[in-house]
């Protein structure tokens, strides 16, 4: 059971530590979502563990022949509604849809990712730094946890915290983000190769043109 003073890990580590395919996949996810340089794999394992628990619950309910009524029917509805509120599944989803969810869906709902997708940062790594250093708020609440899962109700309330200098539209970071978005918009209109998902999800193509954006916020960083 363990000592109550020391919390047990809430995630599972890989069963085999040296599988090349898994390692390459996790390294790609770490770069794509701007996870910590040290400890980034742990964040992926946490997301996979959450996903595994949701899938196990869905499979348990699918296997119940009496899941259409009574306690199991409510449990089934609660599970689907819970994942819908978190933005993991779409409208009118079923238990079968939960089994199709991938780790990318979970990582996309992290506060760090949503800050980038909402155009509040020019890169994933800069988004992480803005969150850690207290520049981001969900509603009126300052949030400093990059792994916080943003709900559908909260995603439209993401903004700069009122104490952050980034609330000033003339701030150099704000100017830089506007230039990146404008540049990416021109690429989209001209038909040049700028992936549409990256354009919608934070203008990744343009963000690559400003590799030193993170250092503009604060020297050092949380890495």
C-alpha positions in Angstrom: 0.0 0.0 0.0 2.9 2.4 0.6 3.5 5.1 3.2 0.7 7.7 3.3 3.4 10.4 3.6 4.8 9.7 0.1 2.5 9.9 -2.8 2.6 7.1 -5.3 3.1 7.8 -9.0 -0.2 8.3 -10.8 1.1 7.1 -14.1 2.6 3.9 -15.5 6.0 3.6 -17.0 6.7 1.6 -20.2 6.8 -2.1 -19.7 9.9 -2.3 -21.9 12.4 0.6 -21.6 14.3 0.2 -24.8 11.8 -0.2 -27.6 13.0 1.8 -30.5 9.6 2.5 -32.1 8.1 3.8 -28.9 11.2 5.9 -28.0 11.1 7.6 -31.5 7.4 8.2 -31.2 7.7 9.8 -27.8 10.7 12.0 -28.8 8.6 13.2 -31.8 5.7 14.0 -29.4 8.0 15.8 -27.0 9.2 18.1 -29.8 5.8 18.6 -31.3 4.2 19.7 -28.0 7.2 21.5 -26.6 7.5 19.4 -23.5 10.2 19.7 -20.9 13.7 18.8 -22.2 14.3 16.9 -19.0 11.3 14.9 -17.8 9.2 15.4 -21.0 8.7 11.7 -21.4 7.0 11.6 -18.0 4.4 14.0 -19.2 3.7 11.7 -22.2 3.4 8.7 -19.8 0.9 10.6 -17.7 -1.2 11.4 -20.7 -1.0 7.7 -21.8 -2.0 6.5 -18.4 -5.1 8.8 -18.3 -6.0 7.5 -21.8 -5.5 3.9 -20.7 -7.9 4.4 -17.7 -10.6 5.9 -19.9 -10.3 3.1 -22.4 -10.5 0.5 -19.6 -13.6 2.0 -18.2 -15.2 2.2 -21.7 -14.3 -1.5 -22.4 -15.7 -2.5 -19.0 -19.0 -0.8 -19.7 -19.2 -2.1 -23.3 -18.8 -5.6 -21.9 -21.8 -5.2 -19.6 -25.0 -6.7 -21.1 -27.1 -4.6 -18.7 -25.3 -1.3 -19.4 -28.4 0.1 -21.1 -30.2 0.7 -17.8 -29.7 1.4 -14.1 -26.3 2.2 -12.5 -24.2 1.2 -15.5 -26.2 3.4 -17.9 -25.5 6.3 -15.6 -21.9 5.4 -15.4 -21.7 5.2 -19.2 -23.3 8.6 -19.6 -21.1 10.2 -17.0 -17.9 8.9 -18.7 -18.9 10.1 -22.1 -20.1 13.5 -20.8 -16.9 13.9 -18.7 -14.7 13.4 -21.8 -16.9 15.6 -23.8 -16.5 18.4 -21.3 -12.7 18.0 -21.5 -12.8 18.2 -25.2 -11.5 14.7 -25.7 -14.5 13.4 -27.7 -17.0 15.3 -29.8 -20.8 15.7 -29.7 -23.0 12.6 -29.7 -20.0 10.4 -29.0 -20.3 6.8 -27.7 -18.1 4.4 -25.8 -16.7 3.1 -29.1 -15.5 6.6 -29.8 -13.5 6.6 -26.6 -11.6 3.6 -27.8 -10.5 5.6 -30.8 -9.0 8.4 -28.8 -5.2 8.7 -29.2 -2.6 10.3 -26.9 -2.5 13.4 -29.3 -6.1 14.2 -28.3 -5.0 14.4 -24.6 -1.9 16.4 -25.3 -3.9 18.9 -27.4 -6.1 19.7 -24.4 -3.1 20.7 -22.2 -3.0 24.4 -21.2 0.3 24.8 -22.9 -1.1 23.5 -26.2 -4.3 25.6 -25.9 -2.3 28.8 -25.3 -0.4 28.2 -28.5 -3.5 27.2 -30.5 -5.3 30.4 -29.3 -2.5 32.5 -30.6 -1.2 33.7 -27.2 2.3 32.5 -28.0 4.4 32.1 -31.1 5.7 28.6 -30.3 4.9 25.6 -28.1 8.0 26.2 -25.9 7.1 29.9 -25.5 3.6 28.9 -24.5 5.0 26.7 -21.8 7.2 29.5 -20.5 4.3 32.0 -20.5 2.3 29.5 -18.4 5.1 28.7 -15.9 5.9 32.4 -15.3 2.3 33.4 -14.6 1.4 35.3 -17.7 -1.7 33.1 -18.5 -5.1 33.1 -16.9 -8.2 30.9 -17.3 -11.0 33.4 -16.8 -9.7 35.5 -13.9 -7.6 32.7 -12.4 -3.9 32.7 -13.0 -2.7 29.2 -14.1 0.9 28.0 -13.9 0.5 24.3 -14.6 1.2 23.5 -18.3 -0.4 20.1 -18.1 -3.8 21.4 -16.8 -6.5 20.0 -19.1 -8.6 22.8 -20.4 -12.4 22.2 -20.6 -14.6 23.3 -23.4 -16.1 25.9 -21.1 -12.7 27.3 -20.2 -11.0 27.3 -23.6 -12.6 30.6 -24.7 -11.6 32.3 -21.5 -7.9 31.8 -22.0 -6.1 35.2 -21.9 -3.2 37.0 -20.5 -3.4 37.5 -16.7 -4.2 41.1 -15.8 -0.9 41.5 -14.0 1.1 40.4 -17.1 2.9 43.1 -19.2 1.6 41.1 -22.2 -1.8 42.7 -21.8 -0.3 45.7 -23.5 -0.9 45.2 -27.3 2.3 47.1 -28.0 4.5 44.6 -26.1 7.2 43.1 -28.4 5.9 39.6 -27.9 2.4 40.6 -29.0 3.9 42.4 -32.0 5.9 39.3 -33.0 2.9 37.0 -32.7 0.8 39.4 -34.9 3.6 39.4 -37.5 3.8 35.6 -37.5 0.0 35.3 -37.9 -0.1 37.8 -40.7 2.8 36.0 -42.5 1.1 32.7 -42.1 -2.2 34.2 -43.4 -0.4 35.4 -46.5 1.0 31.9 -47.1 -2.5 30.4 -46.8 -4.0 32.9 -49.3 -1.3 32.5 -51.8 -1.7 28.7 -51.8 1.9 28.0 -50.8 2.6 25.0 -48.7 1.7 25.9 -45.2 -0.2 23.0 -43.5 -3.7 24.1 -42.7 -3.7 22.4 -39.3 -0.6 24.3 -38.2 -2.1 27.5 -39.5 -5.3 27.0 -37.5 -3.5 25.5 -34.5 -1.2 28.4 -33.6 0.6 29.1 -36.9 3.4 26.7 -36.5 5.0 27.4 -39.8 5.5 31.0 -38.9 6.6 30.2 -35.4 9.6 28.5 -36.8 10.8 31.8 -38.2 11.3 33.1 -34.7 13.4 30.5 -32.8 14.5 33.0 -30.1 11.0 34.0 -29.1 11.2 32.2 -25.8 14.2 34.2 -24.6 12.3 37.4 -25.1 9.9 36.7 -22.2 12.4 36.0 -19.5 16.0 34.9 -19.4 16.6 31.3 -18.4 13.3 29.5 -18.5 11.9 26.5 -16.7 13.8 23.8 -18.6 
